[in-house]
Amino acid sequence: MLLVEKLKILFRLYLMFVIAAVLPSCSEKPEPYSRSVRSQDVVDGKNASPSSNKSSENKTESQEVEDEESLEEMNDPPELLGPMIEEVADNMDQNVVANRLKLLSSDAMAGRLTGSAGHADAVTYFAGKLQEFGFSPAGSVPGSYEQGFAVNSQQTGNVMGVNVIGRLPGNGSSQEVIVVGAHLDHLGTQGAQVFNGADDNASGTTGVLSLAEGLSFFKGKLDRDILIIAFSGEELGLLGSKHFVANPTIDRSRIKFMLNLDMVGYGGGQVYGIRFAAIPILKELLTDRATRYNINLVYDDSKDGASDHISFAEVGIPVGTFHTGLHDNYHQITDTEEKIDYTSLTAISQMTFDFIAHAASLPNLAIQSLRIRPDLPNGYTADELELHSSDVIHGMPLLKPYFWDDETAYSAMVPKNRSLGKKLNFEASHRH
């Protein structure tokens, strides 16, 4: 009997793979933001032209409707979704995860500074993957994955920031939406030096892409819609997430929960779950899913963090964050891909996908948002906390130390001589 059930699951999974391969992609991006990836000819380790189109990308509207109807006819009973989710997670390829991160953190991407050519390439790559995975465009212009916004900073001058947004529709049984995001930008270059940002935050972006690929097999099957966002301008003060929250491309009242991935490439299989105290139903689910993928999940609700989830928390949206801890390569030219723990990153990606896929069909997400604590660490003034690490990187006041356990570690992150290339001498956070 068990063998028969297993064969049924595998057969249904195979059908989902086949259908996902021909799911319609969305229309071409509008002219103001359309671009081609100039810096690379390799996608996920495979030689490919970024502008090449699959035959499925040229489908007529009637063909797309037929595909959607065929997908809806395959409504699997709820008891099958769990095993199918785990099956997809178990088939995540570590080599694909590694190749995506290597591409995003390559010298060709030139540090992905908001408004730069390297960042534009990263935007095109991310949007292309959402299209490949069958996500609907959810940008500021119909048919586009992109939400543009003006940026004027000392680091960039007057440029255009771009959030990349895609939506995976649910089965229509709920109007609620779960948002999963990570910031795509980093620090760019300084002279001939490239700040590759492998952990910060090519790792989080890669994790979100792995999540999106896994979710692509469940289009139209989960109760809630999933919104994927790659934020721009995080390193300049959470600009992209602030812009989205102020100018949402969906009804903001529908957003039930936001999960942020920021620096998840280290940790050796350990990850910190931040701000989960007020969402016990998700905390219980996450704990269970972490155990399955041998992740040492450490909950820490003693701080808020200073990443894109804060923009959502400030308007009362419940949020959570995954983070594997700081290290002395943070915001340095030494934050390069060979230091990433790909085994750990793949396991975190599996856990994240499994967690979100299950959360999207939980019967009742009775959760509330934690209040952001405005207090400052003892001994610091608002002026001293004005900068995240230097005036070249983050220009935003901190509400609480970034991800540190104690003020001793944080004090080392307030440099006396603020400059981009300054070596920051501190121990990695969360040394338990």
C-alpha positions in Angstrom: 0.0 0.0 0.0 2.8 2.4 0.9 4.5 1.7 -2.4 1.3 2.4 -4.3 0.9 5.7 -2.5 4.5 6.6 -3.2 4.1 5.9 -6.8 1.0 8.0 -7.0 2.9 10.9 -5.4 5.8 10.5 -7.8 3.5 10.4 -10.8 1.7 13.5 -9.7 5.0 15.2 -9.1 6.2 14.2 -12.6 3.0 15.7 -14.1 3.6 18.9 -12.2 7.1 19.1 -13.6 5.8 18.6 -17.1 3.2 21.3 -16.7 5.6 23.7 -15.0 7.9 23.3 -18.0 5.2 24.7 -20.3 3.6 27.3 -18.0 3.2 30.6 -19.8 5.6 33.3 -19.0 4.6 36.9 -18.8 4.8 39.6 -21.3 7.8 41.7 -22.2 9.0 44.3 -19.8 8.1 47.9 -20.6 10.6 50.0 -22.6 11.8 52.4 -19.7 13.1 49.5 -17.7 13.8 46.8 -20.4 17.4 45.7 -20.5 19.6 42.8 -21.5 22.2 41.1 -19.3 25.4 42.5 -20.7 27.8 41.1 -18.2 27.3 37.4 -18.5 26.4 34.6 -21.0 26.0 31.9 -18.4 22.8 31.3 -16.5 22.9 28.9 -13.6 26.1 27.3 -15.0 24.5 26.6 -18.4 25.5 28.5 -21.6 22.4 30.5 -22.6 21.5 33.8 -24.0 19.6 35.9 -21.5 17.5 37.3 -24.2 16.6 33.9 -25.7 12.9 32.9 -25.6 11.4 29.5 -25.1 8.6 28.5 -27.4 6.2 28.7 -24.5 7.0 32.5 -24.2 5.2 33.1 -27.5 1.9 31.5 -26.5 -1.4 33.2 -27.4 -3.7 34.4 -24.7 -6.1 31.5 -25.4 -3.3 29.0 -25.0 -2.4 30.5 -21.7 -5.9 30.2 -20.5 -6.0 26.5 -21.5 -2.8 25.9 -19.6 -4.2 27.6 -16.5 -7.4 25.5 -16.7 -5.4 22.3 -17.1 -3.4 23.2 -14.0 -6.5 23.9 -12.0 -7.9 20.4 -13.0 -5.0 18.9 -11.1 -6.1 20.0 -7.7 -4.3 17.5 -5.4 -6.0 16.7 -2.1 -4.3 18.6 0.9 -2.9 15.4 2.3 -0.7 15.0 -0.8 0.7 18.5 -0.7 3.0 17.8 2.2 4.8 14.9 0.7 5.0 16.7 -2.7 6.5 19.8 -1.0 9.1 17.6 0.7 9.8 15.8 -2.6 10.5 19.1 -4.4 12.7 20.3 -1.5 14.7 17.1 -1.5 15.4 17.6 -5.2 17.0 21.0 -4.8 20.4 20.9 -6.5 23.3 22.3 -4.5 25.3 22.8 -7.8 22.4 25.0 -9.1 22.3 26.9 -5.8 26.1 27.5 -6.0 26.1 28.6 -9.6 23.4 31.1 -9.0 25.3 32.7 -6.1 28.6 32.6 -8.1 26.9 34.5 -10.9 25.3 37.1 -8.7 28.5 37.7 -6.8 30.9 37.6 -9.8 33.2 40.5 -10.7 31.0 40.9 -13.8 28.2 42.1 -11.6 30.5 44.8 -10.2 29.1 44.8 -6.7 25.5 45.4 -7.8 25.4 49.0 -6.5 21.9 50.4 -7.0 21.7 52.2 -10.3 24.8 50.6 -11.7 25.2 48.5 -14.8 26.0 45.5 -12.6 22.8 46.0 -10.6 20.8 46.3 -13.9 22.3 42.9 -15.0 21.3 41.4 -11.6 17.7 42.8 -12.0 17.4 41.3 -15.5 18.7 38.0 -14.3 16.3 37.8 -11.3 13.3 38.9 -13.4 14.2 36.3 -16.0 14.2 33.6 -13.4 10.8 34.6 -12.1 9.5 34.5 -15.7 11.1 31.1 -16.2 9.4 29.8 -13.0 6.0 31.0 -14.1 5.5 33.9 -11.7 3.2 36.6 -12.9 4.7 40.1 -13.2 3.7 42.3 -10.3 5.7 45.5 -10.9 4.5 49.1 -11.1 3.6 48.8 -14.8 1.3 46.1 -16.2 3.3 43.2 -17.7 6.5 44.2 -15.9 8.3 42.6 -13.0 10.0 45.9 -12.1 9.1 48.7 -9.8 11.3 51.7 -10.4 12.0 54.6 -8.0 14.3 57.6 -7.9 17.5 57.4 -5.9 19.7 60.4 -5.1 22.5 59.6 -2.7 26.2 60.5 -2.2 27.2 57.0 -3.3 25.1 56.8 -6.5 24.1 60.3 -7.6 20.7 60.5 -9.3 19.9 57.0 -10.5 16.9 54.7 -10.7 16.4 52.0 -8.1 14.5 48.9 -9.2 12.6 46.3 -7.1 11.8 43.0 -8.9 8.4 41.6 -8.1 6.6 38.5 -9.1 3.4 36.8 -7.9 2.6 33.1 -7.7 -1.2 32.9 -7.7 -2.9 30.6 -5.1 -6.0 28.6 -5.6 -8.3 31.5 -4.9 -9.6 30.2 -1.5 -7.9 33.1 0.3 -7.2 36.7 -0.5 -4.2 36.8 1.8 -0.6 37.1 0.5 2.8 36.0 1.9 5.7 38.1 0.9 9.3 36.7 0.7 12.1 39.1 -0.1 15.9 39.7 -0.1 17.9 42.7 -1.1 19.7 42.3 -4.5 22.0 45.3 -4.2 25.4 45.6 -2.6 28.2 48.2 -2.4 29.6 48.3 -5.9 33.3 49.1 -6.5 36.0 51.3 -5.1 38.6 51.9 -7.7 39.6 48.5 -9.0 38.2 46.8 -6.0 34.9 44.9 -6.3 32.7 44.4 -3.3 31.2 41.1 -4.5 28.7 40.7 -1.6 28.5 36.9 -1.8 27.0 36.6 1.7 25.5 40.1 1.7 23.3 39.5 0.0 23.8 37.2 -3.0 23.1 34.4 -0.5 19.7 35.7 0.5 18.8 36.4 -3.2 19.9 32.9 -4.1 17.8 31.4 -1.3 14.7 33.3 -2.6 15.3 32.1 -6.2 15.5 28.5 -4.9 12.3 29.1 -3.0 10.7 30.5 -6.2 11.7 27.5 -8.3 10.3 25.1 -5.7 7.0 27.1 -5.5 6.7 27.0 -9.3 5.4 23.4 -9.0 2.6 24.6 -6.9 1.1 27.4 -9.0 -2.6 27.6 -8.3 -2.4 24.9 -5.6 -1.7 26.8 -2.4 -4.4 28.8 -0.5 -2.5 32.1 -0.4 -0.7 34.0 -3.1 3.1 34.3 -2.8 4.8 37.6 -3.7 8.6 37.4 -4.3 10.5 40.7 -4.1 14.2 41.4 -4.8 14.8 44.8 -3.2 17.0 47.6 -4.5 18.7 50.2 -2.3 18.8 48.3 0.9 22.5 49.3 1.4 21.5 52.9 1.0 18.9 52.8 3.8 16.2 50.2 3.0 15.1 52.4 0.0 13.5 49.7 -2.1 11.4 48.1 0.7 10.3 51.6 2.0 9.2 52.5 -1.5 7.3 49.3 -2.0 5.5 49.7 1.4 4.6 53.3 0.5 3.6 52.3 -3.1 2.5 48.7 -3.0 1.8 47.0 -6.3 -0.9 44.9 -4.6 -3.4 45.8 -1.9 -1.2 46.1 1.1 -4.0 45.0 3.5 -3.8 41.5 1.9 -0.2 40.9 3.1 -0.4 38.5 6.1 3.3 37.9 6.7 6.7 38.9 5.3 9.8 36.8 5.4 13.2 38.4 4.7 16.5 36.6 3.9 19.6 38.6 4.6 23.1 37.0 4.8 22.3 33.3 5.0 25.5 31.9 3.5 27.6 31.1 6.6 26.5 29.4 9.8 27.5 25.8 9.2 23.9 24.7 9.3 22.8 27.2 11.9 20.4 30.0 11.2 18.8 32.7 13.4 15.1 33.2 13.2 14.4 36.8 14.3 11.0 38.3 15.3 9.0 35.1 15.4 7.8 35.6 19.0 4.4 36.9 18.0 3.6 34.3 15.4 3.5 31.0 17.3 1.7 29.1 14.6 4.5 29.9 12.1 7.2 29.4 14.7 5.9 25.9 15.4 5.8 25.1 11.7 9.3 26.5 11.2 10.7 24.5 14.1 9.4 21.3 12.6 10.6 22.1 9.1 14.1 23.1 10.4 14.4 19.7 12.1 13.6 17.9 8.9 16.5 19.6 7.1 18.9 19.3 10.0 19.0 23.0 10.5 20.0 24.3 13.9 17.4 27.0 14.2 18.1 29.6 17.0 15.3 32.0 17.7 16.3 35.5 18.8 13.6 38.1 19.4 15.8 40.4 21.5 16.3 42.8 18.5 14.6 44.0 15.4 17.4 44.0 12.9 18.0 46.6 10.2 17.0 45.0 7.0 14.1 45.2 4.6 11.6 43.5 6.9 11.7 46.6 9.1 9.9 48.6 6.4 7.0 46.1 6.6 7.0 45.9 10.4 6.8 49.7 10.6 3.3 49.5 9.0 2.1 46.7 11.2 2.8 43.7 8.9 4.1 40.6 10.8 7.7 39.8 9.7 10.4 37.2 10.3 14.0 37.2 9.2 16.6 34.5 8.5 20.3 35.4 9.1 23.4 33.2 9.8 25.5 35.8 11.6 28.0 38.5 11.0 31.7 37.9 10.2 34.8 39.9 9.4 34.1 39.7 5.7 31.0 41.8 6.1 31.1 44.9 3.8 34.6 44.0 2.8 36.1 43.0 -0.6 36.7 39.6 1.0 33.0 38.8 1.0 33.5 36.4 -1.9 31.8 33.2 -3.0 34.5 30.6 -2.0 33.7 31.4 1.6 30.1 30.4 1.3 28.9 27.2 3.0 26.9 25.8 0.0 25.7 22.8 1.9 24.2 25.0 4.6 22.8 27.5 2.1 21.1 24.7 0.2 19.6 23.3 3.4 18.4 26.7 4.5 16.8 27.2 1.0 15.1 23.8 1.3 13.8 24.7 4.7 12.6 28.2 3.6 10.7 26.7 0.6 9.1 24.0 2.7 8.2 26.5 5.4 6.6 29.0 3.0 4.8 26.4 0.9 3.2 24.9 4.1 2.5 28.3 5.6 0.6 29.3 2.4 -2.0 26.7 3.1 -2.3 26.9 6.9 -6.0 27.2 7.7 -5.7 30.2 10.0 -2.7 32.6 10.3 -3.8 34.3 13.5 -0.6 36.4 13.9 0.3 39.8 15.0 3.1 42.2 14.5 5.8 42.8 17.1 6.3 46.5 18.0 9.5 48.0 16.9 11.6 49.1 19.9 12.8 52.7 19.5 15.2 52.5 22.4 19.0 53.0 21.8 21.7 50.9 23.2 23.1 52.2 26.5 25.8 54.8 26.0 25.0 55.7 22.4 23.4 58.9 21.1 21.2 59.1 18.1 24.0 60.8 16.2 26.4 58.0 16.9 23.8 55.5 15.7 23.0 57.4 12.5 25.1 55.1 10.3 24.9 51.4 9.9 28.6 51.0 9.5 29.9 54.0 7.5 28.6 57.0 5.7 29.4 55.4 2.4 27.2 52.4 3.0 24.0 52.9 5.1 22.5 56.3 5.6 19.7 55.4 8.0 19.2 55.7 11.8 19.2 52.4 13.6 16.3 51.4 15.8 18.3 48.7 17.5 21.7 47.0 16.9 21.7 45.1 13.6 21.8 41.5 14.6 24.1 41.6 17.7 23.6 39.9 21.0 25.4 42.5 23.0 26.6 46.1 22.8 30.3 45.1 23.0 30.1 43.6 19.6 28.0 46.5 18.3 30.5 49.1 19.6 33.1 47.8 17.2 30.7 48.5 14.3 30.6 52.2 15.0 33.9 53.1 13.4 35.8 56.2 14.6 37.2 56.7 11.1 34.3 56.1 8.8 35.4 54.9 5.3 34.3 52.2 3.0 37.6 50.3 3.1 38.0 50.4 6.9 38.6 47.0 8.4 35.9 46.3 11.0 37.4 44.4 13.9 34.6 42.5 15.7 33.7 38.9 16.3 30.8 37.4 14.4 27.5 37.8 16.1 25.6 35.1 18.0 28.5 33.3 19.4 26.7 31.0 21.9 
